[in-house]
C-alpha cells in the first residue's frame, strides 16, 4: 500500500517565501506613502487649527497677534509705577513671536497662564531675555531657563518633521509671512519700544507681508483679499545635517545691503556642496565661518517663541525648499524660503484660514531682480512683486491680481 505524505517540499516553501517577499516589496512603498499622506493631512489640520486660532484672536482683539511683542527693555520704576526694589531686571525686549499670543486660542491656556503671569526666581529676575543678548545674560546669571520657551507644543509641529531635542529650545514648523522683501525686516521699534521715524517710513515701503515685526496689523490691512494673501508658512527644523534649508549661511558680501539689491545667488551659493546641493560644503560652518553668529541655537525653527527671522519668519522671494541666505548675521534679516519634509512642496496658511500646498515649481518670477525698498538700487515702493505669483501671494496690499492656479 502506497504511503501518502502530507506537507510542503523545500522547493514549494522557498517559492512561497519568495512570493511573500515580492508582495512585501510591492506593498511597502504603498504603506510608506499612506503613512506620509496621513502625516501630511495631520500637518494640514494643525495649520487649520492655527488659522482658526488667528481668526478667533482677531475677533477678540480686532487685530492679529503681534509678531515681535511682549515686554520692552524700558523697565524703569518711573515708567512702570514701581519702586526700585520691584523693577524687573530683564525682559523679552519685544521679541515674542506671534505664536506666543496665540497659545490660549490653540488649546494651550495653561501655558499662556505661565507666560502672562510674572515669574520671579530667587534672585529677583523676571522673564529672561529672548534676544541676541540671551547668551550674555545666561553667562551672568547661570544656566537659568524659562520653561514655557522650552515647551514642545504639538499644534506647532509637523508630524513629518523628526527634529527633536537640544540644542533647540521649543521647535516650531509654522512661521509668519513677512512679504517679498528683507529690507527692514526687524521693524522700526527699538527694544525699549521707541519709534525710529526714519525707519518707520522705510518699513512701510518694503515690509509688505501680513506680519510686520513689532507692529500691529489687522485683516483690514490686507487689501488684496484674505484668500489671495499668505499669512503663515511651513518650515523644516534643523537636524544637524548642514541642510541649506535649515541652517543659514551668512552672506560673504562686505555690505549687508547687497542682499537687497544684488543677485542674491552670488552671496551664499559659493558655500554649497556641488555634489550634494541641498547641503553646505564640507569644512564650512555657515554659522561661524563668516562671523555671523554664536552657533548651535541659530537654526531654522529652533525657538517657537522668538520673533527673529531664522526662527519664525519666511518671505516669498525664493521658491519653497530653496537655501537660506542671511544678510549680516545668522538670525535676523535674510532670504528665508519656507521648507518642509513633504515631497515636492510646503503647506501655507492663507489669511482666510484655508490651507494650500505650494509646489517647489511655483512661478517665482525674476530671481535676478532687486527687492522693493528705499535704497537707490532697489525697486521703488509700490512696484508689483518681481517674484511672480509667489511674490504676489506674500504681499498684503500691492493691488496684484491673482489669476493663476496655486
Order of alpha helices (4+ residues) and beta strands (2+ residues): alpha-alpha-alpha-alpha-alpha-alpha-beta-alpha-beta-beta-alpha-alpha-alpha-beta-beta-beta-beta-beta-alpha
